[in-house]
Amino acid sequence: MIPASQPLWYCVHTKPKCEHIVAGALRQLEGVEPWCPRLRFQRSTPRGKVWFTEALFPSYLFARYDVGIAARAVKHAHNVIRVVEFGGVAVPVPEQSILDLKAEMQGEELREVSFSVHVGDMVEVAEGPMRGLKGIVESLRGGEDRVRVLLEFLGRETLVQVPAAKLLSDRGPREAMAAR
């Protein structure tokens, strides 16, 4: 008699920007528990503040299932490229790694992250007459509402005060999450 295998976590490679779609499709499969950690954040753009949602691991998600029962269904789900494997064998992700990630995500699949500029960050002015100019944050004024930025303008460096909402930062949401 062959012992029944237990459900384990596996890493599923998806088509770009399809992680949440695959997670939804895998939820429909019996015995499959998908987990697709995503970040929701607001960023300044040239057209103003815009909300974005991105996968924590672009083009990847995790799925817990019994490989003997659901492997074929997971592999052939719409927008799945493959299940991560080595030597033709799907490699389980350690349970502790998933628990650690879930703790980092505060138990949520979608975590809202807020981030702002810090002294020393490279930024770009998104609006106004200085639009497109890049500089380094020199100091924060009045909380984080106003920022002093050192810009190179007309061949010399100039300190200007800019509303924080009008700056594009090079820092990403993953860096903001790690900084907490």
N, C-alpha and C positions, 0 to 999 in steps of 0.2 A: 504494500500500500504506500503510495506517494503522499508525504505530508503536504497539507495545504500551505501555500506560501502566504506571507502577510503583505499588506499594502506598504510600499516604501515610496519615498519621494524621488522623483526623477526630474531632470532639467530638460525642458522642451524648447527647441529652437523653432522660432516662427518667422514668417515673412515680416519685413520691417513695418512697424506701426500697426501690427495686427495682434499684439499680445492680448489685449482685452477681448478681442473678437474670439480668439482661440479659447480663452478662459471661459467665455460664455458657452461656446460649443461643447467644451469638455464637461461643463456642469450638467449638460443634458445626458451624459453617459453614466450609466449605473456603475457605482463602485469607483468613480474617479472624482478626486477632490483637487481642483486647480487652485493655485494661489499665484496671483499676478500683482506683486507690489508696484504701486505707481505713486508718483509725486504730482501734486497740484500746486502751482505757484503762479504768482503774478509778476510780470516783468514789464518794464517800460520799453516801448517800441516807438518808432517814428510816428505812429498814429495814436499814441497814448498807451495807457496801461492795458494789458491784455492777459487773460488767464490762460495758462497752458497746463496740460496733463501729459506726463511722459512716464514710460515704464522705468522703474529703478534700474533694470537691466534690459536695455533696448534689444528687442528681438528674442527675448527669453522669458520664460515663466516656469513655475514648478507645478508638478502634478503628482498627487499621491494615488497610487493604484497598485493592484496586484498584477504584476507583469505577466503572469500565466493566464489571466482572464481578460485584461483590457489593453494589453500592449498593441495589438493590431488596430483596435479602434482609435487609440491615441495617435499612433503613427500616421494613420490615414485621415485624421480629422482635417477639415478644411483649413488652409493657411499654415499647417504644420510642415516644416521642412524636414525635421527629424527629431528623434529623441537622442540626447547626447550619449554617445557610446564610445567605448574603446575596444578595439579588436572585435567589433561586431556584437558586443554585449552592452546593453544599457547599464550605465553605472548609477547606482543609487546615491542620492545626496544624503549625507549624515543628518539624522533627525535633529541633532544639536545645532547644526548650521541653520536649519529652518527656524528653530526656536529662537536663535539669536537674531536672525533677520526680522522675525515677527516682533521681538522685543524692541528692536531699533525702529520698527514701523509703528510702535505703540499699539500693537494688536490690530491695526487697521490695514486693509488692502490698499486704500487710497489715503495718503497722508498729505495734509496741507503744510507747505513749507513757506515761511516768509524769510526774506533776506534783504539786507540793505547794504549800502556801500560802507566801507571801512577805510580808515586812513591808510594810504599806500596802495589802494586799489586803482587799477587802470580803468578809466571810464571814457565814454563818448557822449557828447551832448546830443540829445535826441530832438530837441525843438529850439526854435528861436534863431536869432541871427548868428549864433555860434554853432549851429547844427553841423554835425559831422566832425567837429574838432575833438581830438583825443587829449587826455591829460591824466594827471595823477591826483588823487584826493589828498589834499594837504591838511584839512581839518573839517570837523563837523560843527556847525553853528546852529544854535536854537534847537537842540535835540538832533534829530536827523532830517529836519525839514529843509534846512539850507546847508549847502556844502561848499567849501572853498576848494577850488580845483586849480592846479597849476597847468595852464595850457600854453602850448607854443603857438603864438599868434603873431603874424607879420614879422617873422624872423627873431622874435624874442619871447622869453617866458613871462607870462602874465598871470597873476592870481585873480581869479574871478569867483564871484559868489553865484551859485546856481541852485534852483530848487532840486532837491533829491529826486523828485518824481520825473524830472526831465533828463535824467542820466541813465545810460545803458551801462551795465556792469559786465565785466568779463567773468565774474563769478557765476557759477551755475548752481542749480538747486541741490545737486549731490554734495557740493562743497558746503552749502549752507546747512544741510542735514548733518554732515560730519562735524560741523563747528559747534553744534548744540551740546 
